[in-house]
Every structure is written in structure tokens, then in C-alpha cells.
Amino acid sequence: MRKARRAFTREFKVEAIRLAEQRGTRAAADSLGIYISSLYQWKRQLSTDGAEAFRGNGNRTGLEEENRELRLEVRRLREETEILKKAAAYFAKHQR
């Protein structure tokens, strides 16, 4: 049977990385009961993402959130533009 997938908190991951720096990656992984590949992946993720590493599922980075908000605003503005075009065409037609 397959093992259940374990979820680790951000704090656990950061502490595991700190322990790996002190005792070595292999020793830290063995003592914590995690795969060494997971520890290497967490190290890589922390070095590339910094403070925004280990956000969890569904949580966006600052840039991702800003991008989402801007896309929503663009969509709203396009809809408003279409409404104004139709209104302008209607009034131009009925002015004659």
C-alpha cells in the first residue's frame, strides 16, 4: 500500500534547511524522516523565492496577485468600452 502524502509547514521546512546546514543534508533528512530529495528541493526553492517560498497552495506571490488584479481591471475596462461603443452608435443613429 502507498504511504499517505505528508504536508509540512513552512516553519518545518525552514528548520529542516537550517538543520541540514548544521549537520549535513543526508544526516538531517535521516533524522527528520524525510527524503533527501525533498530537502534539496526546499533548499533550492528557498534560495530562489526567498521570503515568498513555501506559500502553500492557492497563495499567490505579490506579482501574481498584482497580475490577477490588472487582468480583472483590463477585462472590466474592455466591457465598459464595448458598452460605450454601442451607446455611441445608438445615439448617432437616432440623432439623424
MOSULTA-V661354 format. One record per helix or strand of 3 or more residues. SS is the DSSP state (A for helix, B for strand). FROM is the first residue (numbers start at 0). TO is the last residue. If there is no record, write none. Layout:
ss=SS from=FROM to=TO
ss=SS from=FROM to=TO
This chain:
ss=A from=9 to=22
ss=A from=24 to=31
ss=A from=35 to=51
ss=A from=61 to=94
